[in-house]
Amino acid sequence: DIDAAPTAFETFNRAVLRVARMEGRTGDEALEVLEPKGQILEFLVDLLERKQKYRSRVAAALVRLLALEGWRAAAEADASVRAAVRDLMVDAEPSGSGAV
């Protein structure tokens, strides 16, 4: 339900931010074992594409998760997620950088 998605995202994002602030590698380890990565990434990409109001927050959450090896692997395993992440990274490039 796309109408409930923003509320679900806000709850998820608060949890990710809270865990990410944990000391040492504990936070990263907790995020690495979070499953199902593929479905979570699909949810985030869907929200990213459908709800412009949440784009920057969803993008920030994706960047945080994709900093971790397991999340990068899950993104690479799904062609639609991989394409959306690639587009997101291109959009985030400073204008005029020439990066593609």
Secondary structure, 3 states (H helix, E strand, C coil): CCCCHHHHHHHHHHHHHHHHCCCCCHHHHHHHHCCCHHHHHHHHHHHHHHCHHHHHHHHHHHHHHHCCHHHHHHHHHCHHHHHHHHHHHHHHCCCCCCCC
